[in-house]
Amino acid sequence: MRKSFKTLMFHGVADDMSEHCVFMPSRNCFVRTDDFEKAIDYCSSRFKILRPGDLDAYFDGTASDDGIFITVDDGLQYFFDHALPVLKKYNAPATVFITSDWTNEGIEPAIFALEYHLYSKLPAKLVVKKNELHFERQVTGKSGINAVLNELWNELFNRKISANSIRANEISLNGVPMNELTDEGNPGYWKPASWETIRAAHLSGIIDIGGHGKTHTPFSWLRADELEQEMAENKKEIQTHLNTEAVVCTFPHGMYDEKTLAVVGKHFAYGFTNRVVPAAVETRTCLSRYNVPFQRPNSIPSLLSYPFAGKILRKAGAVSGWY
């Protein structure tokens, strides 16, 4: 019987989340350290944990075991602090996908720091100005934060403004530019690890490296020439700082189009979205990943059932007993 693999997607790992973390799309990108260890324990005891070089065997039919490919987007410091010791404990390799501008800047993007500052300044008048965008909302209490941030992100996507491009001086709270507010007390969950930290993890032999774009702009928003530059410069930065070639990539926000897949194939052997792609149309440059959310990390046994049925993911909930 032909063997197959599935790809899990993580972002950050933390012992717990601060009370200010009420924006669910962001919160669900994190997993508790204990849950992450349970996931790695579960996977490593049942499947072969894959590296990028192992993927070819699943396409040419020579793989001898069902596999799990562990992927981690963005290269966050919280991941290296909390997840790397777990991966080493279980000798489970993971591939970390780097957005090079994010790593170069070395700070938590303003769009993510906003949640902390908004929570700290309640009640707050929020104003975001970027190009032709003028977003203004009054937030009276904690219960309104999630809705307002959802509105803001939707507005950014509707206008095709990359969220990571928002600068702190383009956001104000109660008339004060966010770059003038103190970050003291902000856990900085979305702060990137330094190149030095990533390099040390890579040299430890447990972390492989992939590309995640230069700027984190959704690939489908870019012209073909812009996309070529986005991928080529990302690969070059990784090669320069880490002395390794990125042969796999993940699409920022999972977004892609036909143009994306054509350009990905010129620069990478494999490309991954963050969505479920029907098996019949999966290709090497458009592969599925399954997010492991903060709220339901114990859905993993259902996600990894072989053979996989698309309905399982949508119905996955708490699976009693896997703890």
MOFEN-V105386 format. One record per pair of residues at least 6 apart in sequence whose ideal C-beta (glycine too) atoms are under 8 Angstrom apart, sorted by sequence separation. I is the first residue (numbers start at 1). GAP is how many residues later the second one is. D is the distance in Angstrom with one decimal. If there is no record, write none. Layout:
# MOFEN-V105386
I;GAP;D  I;GAP;D
This chain:
# MOFEN-V105386
21;6;5.0  43;6;6.5  48;6;7.4  57;6;4.0  86;6;7.9  87;6;7.1  118;6;5.7  128;6;7.8  129;6;7.7  139;6;6.2  156;6;7.6  171;6;7.2  172;6;6.5  201;6;4.3  202;6;7.4  213;6;6.9  238;6;6.7  239;6;6.1  265;6;7.7  282;6;6.5  293;6;7.7  57;7;7.9  72;7;5.6  87;7;5.6  102;7;6.9  127;7;7.6  128;7;4.2  156;7;5.3  171;7;4.2  202;7;5.8  238;7;7.7  239;7;7.7  264;7;4.1  292;7;7.8  305;7;6.0  31;8;7.3  118;8;6.4  127;8;7.1  128;8;7.8  169;8;5.1  173;8;7.1  193;8;8.0  219;8;5.9  222;8;6.0  238;8;4.9  256;8;7.8  292;8;6.5  21;9;7.9  54;9;7.7  58;9;6.8  126;9;7.5  127;9;4.9  139;9;5.3  168;9;7.0  169;9;7.3  198;9;7.6  251;9;6.8  277;9;5.8  303;9;6.8  17;10;6.1  126;10;7.0  153;10;6.5  156;10;7.6  168;10;4.4  169;10;4.6  235;10;7.3  261;10;6.9  277;10;6.7  302;10;5.1  303;10;6.1  72;11;7.4  83;11;7.5  125;11;7.3  126;11;5.1  137;11;4.9  168;11;3.7  198;11;7.3  219;11;7.1  235;11;5.4  260;11;7.8  277;11;4.5  302;11;7.7  114;12;7.9  125;12;7.7  126;12;7.6  167;12;7.5  234;12;7.5  276;12;5.0  17;13;6.2  54;13;6.7  125;13;5.4  126;13;6.0  217;13;6.7  271;13;7.4  273;13;6.4  275;13;6.7  290;13;4.9  302;13;7.5  303;13;5.9  55;14;7.1  124;14;7.6  125;14;7.8  137;14;6.9  270;14;5.3  271;14;4.1  273;14;7.2  275;14;7.5  276;14;7.2  302;14;4.2  54;15;8.0  123;15;7.2  124;15;5.1  137;15;7.8  214;15;7.5  215;15;6.6  234;15;7.9  249;15;6.3  256;15;7.6  269;15;6.7  270;15;6.8  271;15;6.1  272;15;4.8  273;15;6.9  274;15;5.2  302;15;7.8  14;16;5.5  16;16;6.3  123;16;6.5  135;16;7.7  214;16;4.9  271;16;6.8  272;16;7.5  273;16;6.6  12;17;6.1  13;17;6.8  14;17;8.0  15;17;6.7  48;17;4.2  50;17;4.5  70;17;7.9  79;17;7.2  122;17;6.4  123;17;4.7  135;17;5.7  213;17;5.3  214;17;7.7  256;17;5.9  268;17;7.3  270;17;6.4  272;17;5.1  274;17;6.3  299;17;3.7  302;17;5.9  11;18;3.9  12;18;4.3  13;18;5.5  14;18;6.8  15;18;5.1  47;18;6.9  48;18;7.1  49;18;7.2  50;18;6.5  122;18;7.2  123;18;7.0  213;18;7.2  231;18;7.0  249;18;7.3  255;18;7.8  299;18;6.3  301;18;4.8  11;19;6.5  12;19;7.5  13;19;7.5  14;19;6.7  15;19;8.0  47;19;5.4  48;19;4.5  49;19;5.6  50;19;4.4  122;19;6.2  214;19;4.7  249;19;4.5  254;19;4.4  265;19;7.6  299;19;7.3  300;19;7.8  13;20;5.6  47;20;5.7  48;20;7.3  49;20;8.0  50;20;7.8  122;20;6.7  135;20;5.7  211;20;6.5  214;20;4.5  248;20;5.8  251;20;6.6  254;20;3.4  265;20;4.9  296;20;6.9  298;20;5.4  299;20;6.5  10;21;6.3  47;21;4.4  49;21;6.4  75;21;5.3  118;21;6.3  213;21;5.6  247;21;6.0  248;21;6.5  249;21;7.5  250;21;7.3  251;21;7.0  253;21;7.4  254;21;5.1  264;21;4.5  296;21;6.4  298;21;5.4  301;21;5.2  70;22;6.7  72;22;5.5  75;22;7.2  126;22;6.6  133;22;6.6  212;22;7.2  246;22;7.0  247;22;4.6  248;22;4.5  249;22;5.2  250;22;4.7  251;22;5.2  261;22;7.1  296;22;6.6  300;22;7.4  13;23;4.8  70;23;7.2  71;23;7.0  72;23;7.0  74;23;7.1  75;23;4.7  119;23;6.7  133;23;7.4  211;23;4.6  214;23;7.3  247;23;7.1  248;23;7.4  249;23;7.3  250;23;7.6  251;23;7.3  290;23;6.5  70;24;4.1  71;24;5.3  72;24;4.6  73;24;5.0  74;24;7.8  75;24;7.3  128;24;6.3  211;24;5.6  248;24;7.2  250;24;7.2  261;24;4.7  298;24;5.5  43;25;4.7  70;25;7.0  71;25;8.0  72;25;6.8  74;25;6.1  261;25;5.5  298;25;6.8  10;26;7.3  69;26;7.1  71;26;6.5  119;26;6.3  126;26;7.9  130;26;8.0  133;26;5.8  43;27;7.3  75;27;7.5  118;27;5.8  132;27;7.3  211;27;6.4  74;28;6.7  75;28;5.9  131;28;7.7  133;28;6.2  209;29;5.9  279;29;7.8  40;30;7.6  115;30;6.9  118;30;7.7  131;30;6.6  256;30;6.7  8;31;7.5  118;31;7.7  130;31;5.7  219;32;5.3  227;32;6.8  231;32;6.4  235;32;6.1  278;32;7.2  209;33;5.7  218;33;7.4  219;33;6.7  227;33;6.6  231;33;7.2  115;34;6.5  218;34;5.5  221;34;7.4  276;34;6.0  8;35;7.4  114;35;7.4  130;35;7.3  209;35;5.4  211;35;4.3  217;35;6.5  218;35;5.0  220;35;4.6  224;35;5.5  228;35;5.9  231;35;7.9  232;35;6.5  254;35;7.9  130;36;5.8  210;36;5.1  213;36;7.8  216;36;4.6  219;36;6.2  220;36;5.5  227;36;4.7  231;36;4.5  209;37;5.6  210;37;7.5  211;37;7.5  212;37;6.7  218;37;3.9  219;37;5.5  220;37;4.3  231;37;7.4  276;37;5.9  128;38;6.8  210;38;4.2  211;38;4.1  212;38;5.4  213;38;7.9  219;38;7.7  224;38;7.9  228;38;7.6  210;39;5.6  211;39;7.8  213;39;5.0  220;39;7.6  224;39;6.3  250;39;7.3  130;40;5.2  202;40;5.7  210;40;6.5  212;40;6.3  220;40;5.7  129;41;5.5  219;41;4.3  5;42;8.0  51;42;5.1  111;42;8.0  128;42;6.3  199;42;6.8  202;42;6.5  49;43;4.6  50;43;7.6  52;43;6.1  128;43;5.2  198;43;7.6  199;43;5.4  49;44;5.9  51;44;7.2  127;44;7.3  198;44;6.5  219;44;7.8  5;45;6.0  126;45;7.5  127;45;4.7  219;45;7.8  36;46;7.3  40;46;5.5  44;46;4.7  126;46;7.7  127;46;8.0  195;46;4.3  36;47;5.7  40;47;6.7  44;47;7.6  126;47;6.0  195;47;7.1  30;48;7.5  44;48;4.8  125;48;7.0  33;49;4.7  37;49;4.8  41;49;6.4  43;49;7.2  124;49;4.9  125;49;5.5  5;50;7.3  33;50;7.4  36;50;5.8  40;50;5.1  124;50;5.6  125;50;7.2  165;50;7.2  164;51;6.6  37;52;7.7  40;52;5.2  111;52;4.5  121;52;4.7  164;52;4.5  165;52;7.6  5;53;5.2  33;53;7.2  111;53;6.6  121;53;5.9  162;53;6.4  163;53;7.8  164;53;7.8  4;54;6.4  109;54;7.3  162;54;6.3  3;55;6.6  109;55;4.9  111;55;4.9  113;55;7.1  118;55;6.5  162;55;4.4  110;56;5.2  117;56;5.9  162;56;7.3  211;56;7.6  109;57;7.3  110;57;5.7  114;57;6.0  211;57;6.6  5;58;7.4  110;58;4.3  160;58;7.9  210;58;7.8  2;59;5.9  4;59;7.9  162;59;7.7  3;60;4.1  8;60;6.3  10;60;7.2  110;60;7.4  121;60;7.9  2;61;7.9  3;61;6.6  5;61;6.6  6;61;7.7  7;61;7.6  8;61;7.2  10;61;7.1  11;61;6.8  110;61;5.9  117;61;5.8  160;61;5.0  3;62;6.0  4;62;6.0  5;62;3.7  6;62;6.1  7;62;4.3  8;62;5.5  9;62;5.4  10;62;4.8  11;62;5.3  12;62;7.9  102;62;6.5  3;63;5.2  4;63;7.7  5;63;6.6  6;63;7.3  7;63;7.9  8;63;6.7  9;63;7.8  10;63;7.6  11;63;5.8  101;63;7.8  3;64;7.2  5;64;5.7  7;64;5.7  9;64;6.7  12;64;4.9  14;64;5.3  114;64;6.8  117;64;5.5  11;65;6.5  13;65;6.2  99;65;7.6  113;65;7.2  120;65;7.4  12;66;4.4  13;66;5.5  12;67;5.5  15;67;6.7  116;67;7.9  11;68;7.3  14;68;5.9  110;68;6.3  10;69;7.2  13;69;4.2  110;69;8.0  116;69;7.7  117;69;7.6  13;70;4.1  113;70;6.9  116;70;4.4  116;71;7.6  10;73;7.3  13;73;7.8  113;73;6.3  113;75;7.6  112;77;7.1  113;77;7.6  108;78;7.5  112;78;3.7  108;80;4.7  108;81;7.5  109;81;6.2  108;82;4.7  108;83;4.3  10;84;7.8  107;84;6.6  108;84;7.9  106;85;7.8  107;85;7.9  26;86;6.7  106;86;6.4  105;87;7.5  106;88;6.3  26;89;6.6  103;89;4.8  102;90;5.0  103;90;7.2  103;91;7.4  23;92;5.3  103;92;6.1  22;93;7.4  99;93;7.8  21;94;6.7  20;95;6.1  103;95;7.2  20;96;5.2  22;97;7.3  18;98;7.7  20;99;3.8  19;100;7.8  20;100;7.2  98;100;6.8  96;102;6.9  96;105;7.5  77;111;7.5  78;111;5.6  96;111;5.6  98;111;6.3  94;112;7.2  95;112;7.5  96;112;7.4  97;112;7.8  98;112;7.3  76;113;7.2  78;113;7.6  80;113;4.9  93;113;5.5  94;113;6.2  95;113;4.3  96;113;6.1  97;113;4.3  98;113;6.7  99;113;4.6  100;113;8.0  101;113;5.5  76;114;6.3  77;114;5.1  79;114;7.3  92;114;7.5  93;114;7.1  94;114;7.4  95;114;7.0  96;114;7.1  97;114;6.4  98;114;5.7  99;114;5.5  100;114;5.3  101;114;5.0  102;114;6.2  76;115;6.7  77;115;6.6  91;115;7.4  93;115;6.2  95;115;5.1  97;115;3.8  99;115;7.1  101;115;7.4  74;116;7.5  76;116;6.1  77;116;4.5  88;116;7.1  99;116;7.1  75;117;5.5  76;117;6.5  77;117;7.9  80;117;5.5  84;117;5.8  99;117;4.6  74;118;6.8  75;118;5.3  80;118;7.4  88;118;5.6  87;119;5.1  22;120;6.3  77;120;6.9  84;120;7.8  87;120;7.5  80;121;5.8  23;122;6.5  24;122;6.0  84;122;7.2  22;123;5.0  23;123;5.4  26;123;8.0  75;123;5.8  84;123;7.3  22;124;5.2  25;125;7.5  23;126;4.5  23;127;7.5  25;128;7.2  100;133;7.0  104;133;7.4  100;134;5.0  103;134;7.8  99;135;7.4  98;136;7.4  75;137;7.8  100;137;3.7  74;138;6.7  100;138;6.7  103;138;7.9  71;139;7.4  73;139;5.8  98;139;7.8  98;140;5.9  74;142;8.0  98;148;7.7  97;151;7.8  97;152;6.8  95;153;6.4  97;153;4.6  99;153;7.2  52;156;5.5  51;157;5.5  52;158;7.1  30;159;6.6  26;163;7.9  26;164;7.7  21;168;7.3  18;169;5.4  18;171;8.0  17;172;7.6  14;173;7.8  14;175;6.6  12;177;5.7  73;177;5.8  12;178;7.4  71;179;6.4  55;193;7.7  52;195;5.4  52;196;4.8  71;201;6.6  73;201;7.9  56;213;8.0  55;214;7.6  55;215;5.9  52;217;7.4  52;218;7.0  71;218;6.2  59;225;6.5  68;236;7.0  66;240;6.0  9;241;7.8  39;253;6.2  43;257;7.4  47;257;7.3  39;258;6.0  42;258;6.0  46;258;7.7  38;259;7.1  42;259;7.0  38;260;7.6  31;261;5.7  36;261;7.5  39;261;5.4  43;261;7.3  29;262;7.8  31;262;7.6  32;262;7.2  35;262;3.9  9;263;7.9  28;263;7.3  31;263;5.9  35;263;7.4  30;264;5.1  7;265;6.1  9;265;5.6  28;265;4.1  29;265;7.4  32;265;7.3  28;266;4.9  31;266;5.4  27;267;5.3  28;267;6.2  27;268;7.8  17;277;7.0  7;280;6.5  9;280;4.2  42;280;6.6  7;281;6.6  8;281;7.0  9;281;6.4  6;282;7.6  7;282;4.5  8;282;5.7  9;282;4.9  10;282;5.8  7;283;6.8  9;283;6.8  6;284;6.5  8;284;5.6  38;284;7.4  38;285;6.5  8;292;7.6  8;295;7.7  6;297;7.2  6;298;5.9  4;302;7.0  6;302;6.7  4;303;7.6  4;304;8.0
